[in-house]
Amino acid sequence: MSESPDTRSAREAYRDPTLDPTTYTEAYAPADLKEVDRISVHDKELNRWVQRRVYADADGNRYFELTHHPATQQLASRMLKGIVNVADVLKTPSGDRYVSKEMDIERIAASHPDTVYADWFIFNALLHEACTMR
């Protein structure tokens, strides 16, 4: 009999390719990240195109370098995880950088459209309230 995902360690769950990535959050990026590419993205803070590193682990998962306010992005990602499909923002084990893990779309469970609408309604109401408070 196999263990349920709830009784396994976080490291074992991380390696389970069947889990829905919207239902759990990893603690750290794997230690075996290797730079595999660079992409051009428009940096809104700098208002110019910049290069960002792309990493991959031994299983082929891709991670994207974060440079602006990564700890804040990690907090927001973890807070929003139960409301919307957001990527994990992870600190590398060495602690020298943050990366955003590419979500495996095939593993995300389908949601009823009414549930998605309700989640977005609440999410937008909360954000609107937070953005208009001065």
C-alpha positions as CSV (number, residue, x, y, z in Angstrom):
1,M,0.0,0.0,0.0
2,S,1.4,3.4,-0.9
3,E,1.5,6.4,1.4
4,S,-0.8,9.2,0.8
5,P,0.8,12.6,-0.2
6,D,-0.1,14.0,3.3
7,T,2.1,11.5,5.2
8,R,5.2,11.9,3.0
9,S,8.0,14.4,3.6
10,A,8.0,17.6,1.6
11,R,11.1,16.4,-0.3
12,E,9.3,13.2,-1.3
13,A,6.2,15.1,-2.3
14,Y,8.3,17.5,-4.4
15,R,9.5,14.6,-6.5
16,D,5.9,13.2,-7.0
17,P,5.0,14.0,-10.6
18,T,1.3,13.3,-10.0
19,L,0.5,16.1,-7.5
20,D,-1.4,19.2,-8.4
21,P,1.1,22.1,-8.1
22,T,-1.7,24.4,-6.9
23,T,-2.3,22.4,-3.7
24,Y,1.2,22.4,-2.1
25,T,4.1,24.8,-1.9
26,E,7.7,23.7,-2.0
27,A,10.1,25.1,0.7
28,Y,13.2,25.5,-1.4
29,A,14.4,25.1,-4.9
30,P,16.4,21.9,-5.5
31,A,20.2,22.2,-5.0
32,D,20.9,20.8,-8.4
33,L,19.8,23.8,-10.4
34,K,21.8,24.4,-13.6
35,E,21.5,27.5,-15.8
36,V,20.1,26.4,-19.1
37,D,19.0,29.6,-20.9
38,R,18.6,33.3,-20.7
39,I,15.4,35.1,-21.7
40,S,14.6,38.7,-22.5
41,V,11.9,40.3,-20.4
42,H,10.7,43.9,-20.1
43,D,11.6,45.1,-16.6
44,K,8.9,47.6,-15.6
45,E,11.0,49.1,-12.8
46,L,13.9,49.8,-15.1
47,N,11.7,50.4,-18.1
48,R,13.9,48.5,-20.4
49,W,14.5,44.9,-21.7
50,V,16.8,42.8,-19.6
51,Q,18.2,39.3,-19.5
52,R,17.0,36.8,-16.9
53,R,18.5,33.4,-16.2
54,V,16.5,30.2,-16.7
55,Y,17.5,27.2,-14.6
56,A,16.5,23.5,-14.7
57,D,16.7,20.7,-12.2
58,A,17.6,17.0,-12.9
59,D,13.9,16.2,-13.5
60,G,13.6,18.9,-16.2
61,N,11.5,21.4,-14.2
62,R,12.3,25.0,-15.2
63,Y,12.9,27.9,-12.8
64,F,13.1,31.6,-13.7
65,E,15.3,34.1,-11.9
66,L,13.6,36.8,-9.9
67,T,15.5,40.0,-9.2
68,H,13.0,42.6,-7.8
69,H,11.4,42.2,-4.4
70,P,11.7,38.4,-4.5
71,A,10.8,37.9,-0.8
72,T,7.7,40.0,-1.3
73,Q,6.8,37.9,-4.4
74,Q,7.3,34.8,-2.3
75,L,5.0,36.0,0.4
76,A,2.3,37.0,-2.1
77,S,2.6,33.7,-3.9
78,R,2.1,31.7,-0.7
79,M,-0.8,33.9,0.4
80,L,-2.5,33.5,-3.0
81,K,-1.9,29.8,-3.4
82,G,-5.3,28.8,-2.1
83,I,-7.2,31.4,-4.2
84,V,-5.6,31.4,-7.7
85,N,-3.1,29.3,-9.6
86,V,0.3,30.9,-8.8
87,A,3.8,29.6,-9.3
88,D,6.0,28.9,-6.3
89,V,8.6,31.5,-5.5
90,L,11.5,29.6,-4.0
91,K,14.8,30.5,-2.3
92,T,17.7,28.4,-3.4
93,P,19.3,26.2,-0.7
94,S,22.4,28.4,-0.8
95,G,20.2,31.4,-0.1
96,D,21.8,33.5,-2.8
97,R,18.8,33.9,-5.1
98,Y,15.1,33.4,-5.6
99,V,13.5,31.6,-8.5
100,S,9.9,31.1,-9.8
101,K,9.0,27.5,-10.7
102,E,7.3,27.0,-14.0
103,M,3.9,25.4,-13.4
104,D,3.1,22.1,-15.0
105,I,-0.3,22.9,-16.5
106,E,-1.1,19.3,-17.1
107,R,-1.1,18.6,-13.4
108,I,-3.5,21.3,-12.4
109,A,-6.9,20.0,-11.6
110,A,-9.9,21.5,-13.4
111,S,-12.2,23.8,-11.4
112,H,-15.8,24.5,-11.9
113,P,-16.3,27.9,-13.7
114,D,-18.5,29.2,-10.8
115,T,-15.7,28.4,-8.3
116,V,-13.2,30.3,-10.5
117,Y,-15.5,33.3,-10.8
118,A,-16.1,33.4,-7.0
119,D,-12.4,33.1,-6.3
120,W,-11.6,36.0,-8.7
121,F,-14.5,38.1,-7.3
122,I,-13.1,37.8,-3.8
123,F,-9.6,38.3,-4.9
124,N,-10.4,41.4,-6.9
125,A,-12.5,42.9,-4.0
126,L,-9.6,42.4,-1.6
127,L,-7.1,43.9,-3.9
128,H,-9.3,46.8,-4.8
129,E,-9.8,47.5,-1.1
130,A,-6.1,47.2,-0.3
131,C,-5.2,49.5,-3.3
132,T,-7.7,52.2,-2.5
133,M,-6.9,52.5,1.2
134,R,-4.7,55.5,1.9
